[in-house]
Amino acid sequence: MSAPPYELIGGAPAVRRVVERFYDLMESDPAYAELRAMHAPDLAPMRASLAGFLNGWLGGPRDWFADHPGVCMMSLHARFGITAATARQWREAMARALADSEVDRNLAAQINAAFARMSENMRRD
């Protein structure tokens, strides 16, 4: 049996680097302005939440899921009116964050493919 993506990516420190880079890009690159506008002014809670979610989603500690029993990502995001443009911005920023964080290309491609499906399913346009 192969290691879970969480271990392959480098565990919690690597996940945190990806998340920090993702939100740094969202805050600094005008290409992601529409996506940024959907978030609260203070991104610190989202940085922590996304890192926790990704840790569990990638096969690591499931603390986020224990702290949020029964929470469905699709339902959680339904109120945001995600469009094709904001879904694309999210995917592109996350792909850049994975690349900038030097995640293995094959692993990043697998994660990006899953993120593409996830973001398309969250669209409300």
C-alpha positions in Angstrom: 0.0 0.0 0.0 1.4 3.4 -0.9 1.6 6.3 1.5 -1.4 8.7 1.7 -1.0 12.1 -0.2 -0.6 13.8 3.2 2.7 11.9 3.8 3.8 12.3 0.2 3.3 16.1 0.3 5.4 16.4 3.5 2.7 16.4 6.2 1.3 19.4 8.1 4.3 21.8 7.5 4.0 21.3 3.7 0.2 21.6 3.8 0.6 24.9 5.8 3.1 26.2 3.2 0.6 25.5 0.4 -2.2 27.2 2.3 -0.1 30.2 3.2 1.0 30.6 -0.4 -2.6 30.2 -1.7 -3.9 33.0 0.6 -0.9 35.2 0.0 -1.5 34.9 -3.8 -5.2 35.7 -3.2 -4.3 38.8 -1.3 -1.6 40.1 -3.6 -2.4 39.1 -7.1 -5.2 41.2 -8.8 -6.0 38.1 -11.0 -7.7 36.7 -7.9 -9.6 39.9 -6.8 -13.1 38.5 -7.3 -12.2 35.4 -5.3 -10.6 37.6 -2.5 -13.8 39.7 -2.4 -15.8 36.6 -1.4 -13.7 36.3 1.8 -13.7 38.2 5.1 -11.1 40.9 5.6 -9.2 38.8 8.1 -8.0 35.6 6.4 -6.3 34.1 9.5 -9.3 31.9 10.4 -9.6 30.7 6.8 -5.9 29.9 6.6 -6.2 27.7 9.7 -9.4 26.1 8.6 -8.2 25.2 5.1 -5.0 23.8 6.4 -6.9 21.6 8.9 -9.3 20.5 6.2 -6.6 19.6 3.7 -4.6 17.7 6.4 -7.6 15.4 6.8 -8.7 15.4 3.2 -5.2 14.3 2.1 -5.2 11.4 4.6 -3.5 13.0 7.6 -5.0 13.9 11.0 -8.8 14.4 10.8 -9.0 17.0 13.6 -10.9 19.4 11.3 -13.5 16.8 10.5 -13.9 15.9 14.2 -14.4 19.6 15.0 -16.9 20.0 12.2 -19.0 16.8 12.3 -21.3 16.4 9.3 -20.1 19.5 7.5 -20.3 19.1 3.8 -18.0 21.3 1.7 -20.6 21.7 -1.0 -23.2 22.9 1.4 -20.8 25.1 3.2 -19.9 26.9 0.0 -23.4 27.0 -1.5 -24.2 30.5 -0.1 -21.2 32.1 -1.8 -22.5 32.1 -5.3 -19.4 30.6 -6.8 -19.2 31.3 -10.5 -17.1 29.8 -13.3 -14.7 32.8 -12.9 -14.2 32.4 -9.1 -13.9 28.6 -9.4 -11.2 29.1 -12.0 -9.5 31.7 -9.8 -9.5 29.3 -6.9 -8.1 26.4 -9.0 -5.4 28.6 -10.6 -4.3 30.1 -7.2 -4.2 26.6 -5.6 -2.2 25.2 -8.6 0.3 28.1 -8.3 0.5 27.5 -4.5 1.3 23.8 -5.0 3.9 24.6 -7.7 5.5 27.4 -5.6 5.6 25.1 -2.6 7.5 22.6 -4.7 5.0 19.8 -4.3 5.9 16.8 -6.5 4.5 17.5 -10.0 2.7 14.1 -10.2 1.1 14.6 -6.8 0.2 18.2 -7.6 -1.4 17.1 -10.8 -3.5 14.5 -8.9 -4.5 17.1 -6.3 -5.3 19.7 -8.9 -7.5 17.2 -10.8 -9.5 16.6 -7.6 -9.7 20.3 -6.9 -11.0 20.9 -10.5 -13.8 18.5 -9.9 -14.5 19.9 -6.5 -14.6 23.6 -7.7 -16.8 22.8 -10.6 -19.3 21.1 -8.3 -19.4 24.2 -6.1 -20.5 26.5 -8.9 -23.9 28.1 -8.7 -24.0 29.9 -12.1 
